[in-house]
Amino acid sequence: MAFESFAGFLAMGRHGLYVWMAYGVTFAIIVWNALQPVLQRRRLLREQSALIRREARGGK
């Protein structure tokens, strides 16, 4: 499908809002799926570090 102009491309034959929202949601989900393991690993390491420090002091 060829578009007459860039504005026509963005409008996608009056379906642009739906198309670009679908791309945006998909992109957000992909970014979330990529970041979530990194954030969980950081949190786990921080919690384990705190636990080790607590045990080294002899407290619970």
Steps between C-alpha positions, in 0.01 A plus 500: 500500500647833394423819688470844345690672780659443838181628665309239302742236623445606861122504452511149346176549315319623814623201701815673619396540862431128535815398311737729690342417836549130424865566415542707817346236728709228337817704541418572866443130570829404332690762702330383821590137424862600442530714815312282747771230543767767549293676767419173675868399500600833654235465769604141576866595528416795727284279724766228517767755581290639784435150629871416501583825683228428757627145558859625530391735781343206677145629485191394317 
